Amino acid sequence: MVRRTEWLFTWFVNNIYIILYSLREFLNLLLKKNLKLKHFKTSMPKTILVTGGAGFIGSNLCEFLLEKESAKIICLDNFFTGKKENIASLLKNQNFVFVEKDIVDPILFDEKIDQIYNLACPASPIHYQANPIRTIKINTIGVINTLGLAKKHNARILQSSTSEIYGDPLVHPQTEDYKGNVNPIGPRACYDEGKRIAESLFFEYHRNHKLDIRVARIFNTYGPKMAKNDGRVVSNFILQAINNDDITIYGDGKQTRSFCYISDMVEGLYRLMNQDYVGPINLGNPEELTILQIAEKILELTESKSKLIFKDIPQDDPHRRKPDITLAKNKLNWQPVIPLNDGLIKTIESFKSVLS
């Protein structure tokens, strides 16, 4: 036994160089393989899906992502409120792909999806009330379809929720912990309650399936690519002012809104998607204006001869609306930077260009 031990020790000493060299080469091989795997993973371009990508916010977001990310952007839209002209210039980009589809129908993609921005839903009363049952389906069946797609691909998914989940608020300004004051059976409920159940679905998938979610509550947004016929305050007023038509104000004009320029909004959505904060989080401009003030400002900027006329206020129309964006400032380092005058001038010029 002693002789055998001495023999092994002698053999080890005589071959120590070969042993150490072999060990070094083995470790180098492992290291190279590991580095190659890491490089392969990080060098693979992301694929980002934007549902509702031909709409107002969606098309501006797609344009932003193409400039910001070295990623493939898939735009999905059924053109109910989205417009082909909103994405016409993007189709020339080799990293942009358009798919015409409704999210109420099953959504299937073979290629790996890394991130999903769910913006698919008509957002103005004139559109979401045109087919209220369809609006509810978009916010239930459609949302379940997008969540299922995210689960299948293990993708991060962002829901574009809305300030409308606060209803006609009894708390001012609105913070994310306010539960809202919504009429569940009124004419706006298909959208207001639809967006509320969409948030519920997102958080249930987060709790039960560990899905990586983000929820943004979007307040009034304006800018280029707004639809001319969407019935929203800014687009209505600009269109009427440019044409010197009467400007229609519903109610006495003392109800308030807060208007965020589109470039600020897409920056906020992008930051939320790429931060480790689930939400919900308010995204909007905390500068509060009355409807009458915004009408007078647009009249001034367009040098219009339009007159103001007043009509009955629609049922459940919110009287005050202003976001508390403390969370967005703290969690995303985000706040709007475009002054209202500058944003309105850009929007007015965009409308004039389209009309001409």
Sequence and secondary structure as in RCSB ss.txt:
>XXXX:A:sequence
MVRRTEWLFTWFVNNIYIILYSLREFLNLLLKKNLKLKHFKTSMPKTILVTGGAGFIGSNLCEFLLEKESAKIIC
LDNFFTGKKENIASLLKNQNFVFVEKDIVDPILFDEKIDQIYNLACPASPIHYQANPIRTIKINTIGVINTLGLA
KKHNARILQSSTSEIYGDPLVHPQTEDYKGNVNPIGPRACYDEGKRIAESLFFEYHRNHKLDIRVARIFNTYGPK
MAKNDGRVVSNFILQAINNDDITIYGDGKQTRSFCYISDMVEGLYRLMNQDYVGPINLGNPEELTILQIAEKILE
LTESKSKLIFKDIPQDDPHRRKPDITLAKNKLNWQPVIPLNDGLIKTIESFKSVLS
>XXXX:A:secstr
 HHHHHHHHHHHHHTHHHHHHHHHHHHHHHHHHHHHHHHHHHHS EEEEEETTTSHHHHHHHHHHHHH SEEEEE
EE SSS  HHHHGGGGGSTTEEEEE  TTS    SS   EEEE  S  SHHHHTTSHHHHHHIIIIIHHHHHHHH
HHHT EEEEEEEGGGGBS SSSSB TT   B  TTSTTHHHHHHHHHHHHHHHHHHHHH   EEEEEE  EE TT
  TTS  HHHHHHHHHHTT  EEEETTS  EEE EEHHHHHHHHHHHHTSS    EEES   EEEHHHHHHHHHH
HHT    EEEE   TT  S   B  HHHHHHH     S HHHHHHHHHHHHHHHH 
